[in-house]
């Protein structure tokens, strides 16, 4: 009897404690119980969280350099506060418009031309029945992803060289003068975008092939019984299955619309094509690290502005995708 009384008393005390905390005690109790039961999984999260905090959140402290006239001698706190002066300087700069235009043109050109090609490649490979041919094509298209950017640009310079390149040999065979493709401002964007598509389309197709492997085969069998051909099955079965993943990747790609590949653009730049090849990333690098005055505040302000615009675009496109297709990142 004494044991039952003690148990009832303890139960009553716990219920009163829960009422005082407004029901928060059970939630915290379940939370810690879940951690104790799955502590190995939470230990695995320590390194990724540490990396995220050290390399992503801690550097945000230096973002205030954009609002100061930073000097390494005085440090961040000792540098004078100038407010939005660095942003106004960029907006009033004669380079503002061409840099923004070049960045947006390259980004949207890459997005519009490159986004559907991995989907088309994945849909095509998914219809191939010859396993050896499908695996061979997938390996050939995936292999360029492992080539470094420096090697890719070096290959472009060799292939498109006006005297010894492949295009020069072809032009000589046709009896015409070979153009200097890498120095032609009109050809720079096309070379940049389509070489990037060639390099990355195989890697992108793997994601969509993985999604297509989850489509129920019974849907295709039923469609075949109903007399649907391959194009109809792709349109009404495969594409709807790919749509959620495609929309998520599209939203994420739009959020990086101002993040044009720095290494490739910088390596492909020359005095002849600089009018269309100067983008935000290369301009920030030149202003912040290559200019004689090392204007850290000005370059930080441009980089911070780029990040803010990318975040706003990500939120807007995600909201539009959720409204139109019911698929979004969050």
N, C-alpha and C positions, 0 to 999 in steps of 0.2 A: 504493500500500500504506500509505503514511504517513497518507493521508486516512482510510482505513478504520480504522486503529488509533486515530486520534484520535476518530472517531465512536463506536467501541466503548467507548473509555475514558470518553467523555462520557456514553454511555448507562448504563454501569455506575455512574458517579457519581450520575446522576439516580435510578437504582433504589435505591441505598443511601440517598440523601436521602429518598426516599419512605418507605422502611422506618423510618427514624429518626422521621419525623413521623407515623407510623401511618396513612399514606394521606391525610393532610389536604392535602398539596401539590396533588394533582390536582384536588381539589374547589375550592380557592381559585383554581387556575389557570383552571378552567372558569368560575368566577364572574367573574373579571376579564376573561376573554376575551368573555364574554357582555356585560359592560358596554361594552367597547371596540367591539363590533360594533353595539350598539344604544344608543349614548351619547345620541342625540337623545331617545329615550323617557325616559331617566333624567334628562335636563335638564328635561323637562316636569314631572317629579315634584318639582323643587326648590321651586316656589312652593306647591303643596299641602302638602308636608311642613313648609315654613316656617310656613304658616298654622296647621297642626295643632299645631306645637310652641309657637308664640307665644301662640295664643289658647285652646288646650285643655290643654296640659301645663304650661306655665309658670305659669298661674294656680293650679295645684294647690299651689304653695308657700304661697298665702294660706289654704289650708284649715285650717292650724293655728290660725287666729283662733278657730275653734270651740272650741278647748281652752284659750283664754286669755281674760282680761278685757281685751279690746283697747281701747287708747286711741290715737288718732291722734298725740297728743303724744309718746308713748314709742315708737311703732312696733310692729311685730310682735314683734321679738326682745326689746324692752324691756318689753312688757306681761306682767303676772304670769300664770303657768300655773295654771289652775283645773281641769284634767282634764275629767271628764264632768259638771261642774256645770251647764253650759248645756243639756245633753241632759236631765238630771234635772229641770231647771226646766221644760222643755217638756212632759215626760211628766206632771208634777204640775200643769200649768196647767189651769184650767177650760176653756180653749179647745181643748185637745188633742183631745178626743173629737169635738166638732162639726166641727172643721176636717178631721180625717181622714175622718169619715163623708161630709162634703160632697164632698171630693176624690174618694173612691172611688166614690160614687154617680154623680157626673158622668162620671168616666172610664169606668166599666163600662157605664153607660147609653149613652154615645157609642160604645163599642166594640161592644156587642151590637147596637144598632140600626143603626149606621153601617157595620159591616164587610161584611155581606152585600149591601147595596144596590148598591155599584159592581159587584159580581160579577153580580147579577141584570141590571143595566143593560147590562153588556158582553155577557152571554149573549143578551139580547134583541136588541141591535143587530147581533150577529153573525149572527142569523137573518134579518135584513131584507135583501131583495134589491134594493129601490129605493135606488140609490146617493144620489140627491138627498135623500130623506127621512132616510136614515141619517146623512149628513153634517150635515144641518140639526139633527137631534136632538142629535148629538154636540156641535156648536158651541153650541147653546143651553144644554146642561147643563154644558159646560166653561167658559162665559163667567163665571159667578159666582166662579170661582176667582181671577180677576184683580181683583175688588172688594176694597178694603182693609177691614180689620176695623172701622175707625172709621166708614166709610160704611155697612157692613152694620148696625152697631148703630144708627146714625142712621136707617136705613130701618126698622128694627124699632120704634123709638120713634115714628116717624111713622105707620106702618101700624097700630100697636096703641094709639095715643093714645086716651084715654077720651072725648075730645070731638070731635076733628077727624080721627081715624084711619079707616082702612077698616072696621075692626070696629065703630067707633062709628056710622058711616053705616049699616052693615048692621043693627046693633041698633036704631037709630031706625026703620028701615024695618019692623022686626018689632014695634015697640012695646015694647021692653024696654030696661032700662038697660045701657049698655056697661060691662063690667068694666075695671078697671085692670090689664091683663095684666102689664105690666112691673113693677108693684109687688106682684103677687100671689106670695107664696112658693111656692104650689103649682104655678104655671105657669112659674116661672123655669127649672127644669130642662128642661121640654119645649121651651120657646122656644130655649134655648141649644143643645140637642142637635139638634133638627130643622132649625134655621137653619144649623147647621154641616154637616149632611148635605146640605142643598140646595146649599151653597156648594162642597163638595168631592167630591160623588159623580161628577161628570163627569171630574174630574182622575184619580180612582182608577180609573174605567172604562177610561181610555186604557191603563193598564198591563195590564189583563186583556185588552183587545182586541189588544194587541201579542202577548201570549202565545197567544191563540186563532189569530192569523194563522200561527203556526208549526205548528199541528196539521195532520197529513198529510191532504189532501183525499181520498186514496184510502180512508181509514177511513170517511168519510161516504158515499162512493160504494158501498162494500161494504155498509154498513148499510142504505142505500136499497134495494139489490138484495135484501137479506134481508128487506125489509118493515118496517124500523124507522121509526117516525114521528119528528117533530122532538123531542118530549120525551124519547124514548128515546135519540136521538142526543146530546142535551144531557147526559143522565144518564150515559151509558156512554162518551162520547168527549170532550166538551168539559170537563166537570167534572173528570175525572181529569187532563186536560191542565193545568187551572188549579191543581190541588191543591198542587204544590210551591211555586209562587209565592205562593199564598194563605197557606200555612203560614209562609213566611218573613216576609211582611208582618204576619201575626198575631203572631208572636213579637216582632217589632220594636215593634209597637203595644203589646203587653203590657208591654214594658220601659219604655215611656213612660206607664204608667198613672197616675203621680202628676204628670205634666206637663200639667195642665189649662191650656188657652190663657189666659195671664195677661191679655193686652190685652182680649179679649172679655169675660171675667168681670168685670174691673175696671170696664169701661165700662158694663156692665149692672147693676152693683151700685147699690143705693139703701138708705136706712135701712129701707124696708119689707121688702125681700127679703134683707137681710144675713144672716139666720139660716140660710139655705140657700145663699147665694152666696159666703160666705167660704171660700176654699180656701187650700192651703199657699202657693202663689205670691203671692197678694195679701196674705196675712198676713205673709209674709217682707218684702215690699216696705214695708208699713206700719210694721212693727217696726223695720226697719233704716234706712229713709230718711225716714219721715213722723213718727215719734214724736219728742217733744222731746228724749229722751235719746240718740237714734241708737244703739240697741243692736246694734252690728255683730256682736259675738260670738254673741249669741243667735240672730240671723237667719242667720248662717253655719252655726251648728249645725243649725238646722232644714233648711236647704238641703242640707247634707252628709248628713243622715239620709235625706232624700228621694232623693238620688243612690244611696246604699248600698242602700236598699230596692228601687229600680228595677233596679239591677244584679243583686241576688239574684233578683228576679222574672224577669228576662231569662234568667238561667242555668237556673232551674227550669223555665220554660216551654219553653226550647229543648231541655232534656233530655227532657221529657215528649213533645214533638213528635217527637223522634228515635226514642223508644221506640215510639210509637203509630203514626206514619205514615212513618217512615224519611226524613222531610224536616225539615231544620233549617238554622239559619244557619251553624253550624259543627259 
